[in-house]
Amino acid sequence: MTDTASPPAPPSPAPAAGRGSSWLEQARAFVARIEAIAATDPGARAALRSGLGKPLDEARRMHRIVAPWIPASAMAGDDTQRAFYTVASLIAAQKTAALRAARPSTPGEPAPAGMSPSASGPGGDTSVAPGEAEPAATSAGPAGASLYGRSLGLTFAAAVAAGAREGLRESTAETRLNLLTRQSTAGLHRHLPATVRQLCDKNTPPDWAQLLVDLRAWPADRKRIGRRWLQDYYRARHQAELEAARAAAEGDQPADALTV
């Protein structure tokens, strides 16, 4: 009897496009809904703004707007709930024109896929159980760029790249970003309104969904998230400097030197 070679195992399936994290999917649906409400309902927007920088129990006017859209899996912990409330208030604090440009929709439109305004949270909720860390929420890299949102570090890098007149000075961005990465959960929520206002004033708003994911994971994984913000910032700045140097060098060459 002869042995028959076993067929090679099939390759592991690649992650579905755009699915870096169930938390990110939930965050994108939540952000889309809050942007729609804030852009079209001045009363709701004022209620959301009233909770800016405040803890949960001092943001009473926000409950009727935010609570129905928080996934059931995020209702167990105060820190997780506060992540949703903070992002909602930060979105509402944007200028009205920016909100309408970001999300030209109405509160009466169908809920985004996977999002349902009910006590049971979004349909098909596949997030981890309360208290369980989700590694995908805090890991990203060049290979997974399409699966994750833009980190706060990349947002700061974009603001610096806009130039000192239109954007932020590099020293300002570094100081602010380093300050944020050293914060406790309460400290981060306290410092974010001023930070986000600074970025939005320079037309470089953060990726709200990714910020929500990072805020949600911050209590358990703040060191890794902070490290990622800083690494993203310095890698982006290094790349921008290389490109600027390359452009300057090519600009200094005679026209015939660029002709093959």
N, C-alpha and C positions, 0 to 999 in steps of 0.2 A: 504493500500500500504506500503510495507516495503522498507526501504532504502537499497540500495546495496552498500557495501563497495567499495570504489575506489581502483583499483589496485595500488600497490606501484610504485612510480616514478622510472624509470630506473636510474641506477647510471650515473653520469656524465662521459663522455668518457675521458680516460686518454690521455695525450698529445702523439702524434706520437713519436716513438722512434727516438732519435737523433734530434728532432726539438725543441730546447729550445728557438730559436729566429730566425725570418726571417733575422735579421741582421747577425746572426752567419752563416746562410746558405750562404748568399751573401759573407761574409768574407772568408769562406772556399773556395768558388769557385774562388774568386779573388786571394787568396794566392796560390792556386794550379796553376793558370795561370802564376803568376809572378815568382814562383819557376821554372816552366818549361822554361820560357823565359830566366831567369837569368842563369840557368844551362847549356843552350845550345847555347846561342847567346852572345859571348863576347862583341860585340859592344853595344847591348842593356843593358847588365849588367853594362858596364861602364857609359852609359847614366843614368841609375837608380842610380848608386852610386854618380854621380855628384850632385844630389840633396840632399844628406845626410845632415840633419840639417838645410836646407834652407827653407824659406817660399815659397809659391806657385809661386810667380812671379819671383823668382830667380832660379827656377827649370825647365827652358825652355826645356832642352833636354829630360826631363821625359814625357812631354805631349804626344808625339806620341805613347808611350808605355803604359802609365797608363790610359789616358783619355778614350780610347775605352772600358775599362773594369770596369769603375765605374758605378754603377747602376744609372739610371735616377733620382731616389728619393734622391740620395746623391749629386746631382750637384747644389742644390740651395744655400748651405752655404759654405763659405770658410773653416770654421773649419772642416766640415765633409769631404770636398775634401782633406784637408791636412792630415786627418787620413789615407786615402788610399795612398797618396804620401809618407808619413813617413814610413809606413809599407813596401811599395815596396822598398824604398831605404835601409831600414834596412835589408831586405832579401838579396838584392844584395850585401850588404857589407860583407856577410858571405864568408868564404873560399869556393873556387870552389868545392873542394871535398865534403864539407858538403852539398852544394846545390845538387850535383848529387846524393848523398845518400838519401837526403830527397825527391827528386822528379825526378826519372829517366824517364823523358818524353821529348817530343819535341814540339816546338811551332806549328807544323803542325797537332798535334793530335786534335780530336774533343774537343770542349770546354766542361768543366765540366757541369753537369746537372744544368739547370737553369741559365747558363751564356751565354750571346750572345754578340759578339763584335759589338754592334750597338748603335746609339745615343739614342735609346729608353731604353737601359739598359737590364738587364737580363730578360728573358722570365718569365712570371708568377710572376712578382715583387709584393710581398705582404707586403712590408715594410710600416711603418707608413708614413704619409704625412710629407713633410719638416717642421721642426720646432716643430714637435710633439714628445714628449719623448716616448721611448719604455721601459716600466718597465722591460721586460724580459732581456734587455741588461745589467742590473745592479743587478740582483738578482740571487743568486745561493745558493746551500746548499747541504748537504749530500744526500737528497732525489732526487735532480736534477743533481747529478754529471754526469750522462750520457748525459744530455741535454746541458751542457755547457763545454766550453774549460777550460784549466788550467789557473788560474789567475797568474798575475805576482808575487803575494805573494807566491804561491806554487812553482813557478820557483826558486825564491830565496831560499826557504826552501830546495829544491832539491840540489841546489848548495852548501849549507852549509852541508847537509847530506853527500856529497861526501868527506868531510874531508878538513882540512886546506891545505893539499898538492895538492889535485886534484880539490878542489872546492874553496869556499869562506869562510873566517873567519866569525863567527857569528856577530861580531861587525861591520864588513864591510857591511854585508848584511842589518843589521838593520839600519845603518846610511843611506845607499843609498835608501832603501825602504821608510824610513821616509821622506827623502828629496823629493822624487818623489810625495808622497801623499800631500805635501804642495804646489805643483806648480799650477800656472795658466795654462790655455791651452797652451799659448806660451812657458811658462817655461818647461812644460812637454815635448813638442816636442824638446826643446833645450837640455834637459838632457838625453833623451832616447838613442841617439847614443852611448854615453860613457857607459851607463848602459848595453845596449844590447851587446856591444863589450865585456864587462867584463863577462857577462853570457856565451856568445858563446865561449869565450876563455877557459871556464871551462866545455865545452861540455854540457851546460844546456841552450839551446836556448829557448826563450819564445814560448808559443803557439801563433803563429802569428795571427790566426783568432780571438782568444779571445782578444788579444791586440788591434786589429783593432776595435772590437766592443766597447771596453772600451774607446779607443781614440775618437771614434765617439760620445759616450755618455758623455764624460768628461765635455764639456762646461756646460751642464745642470745638471749633477749629480756627480760632482767630489768628493764630500764629501762621498757619499755612496760607490762609487767605491774604493776610498782610504781606507775607513774603511774595505771593503771586502778584499783588498789586505793584510792589516795588520792582520786581523782576520785569513785569510787563512794561512799566514806565521806562526803565533804563535800557531795555532792549529796543524799544521803539525810538527812544531818543538817539541811541547809538546808530540805528539804521538811518534815521533822518540826517544825522551828521555826515554819514558816509555818502548818502545820496547828494547832499548839498556840496560836499567836497568834489564829488565826481562831476556834478554839473558845472561847478566853477572851473574845474580843470579843462573840461571840454570847451567851455566858453572862451578860455584863454588861447586855445589853439587857432592857428590860421585857418581860414575857410578851406584851403586846398588840402590841409592835413586831415580833414575829415572826409575827404573824397577818396573812395577806393578806386 
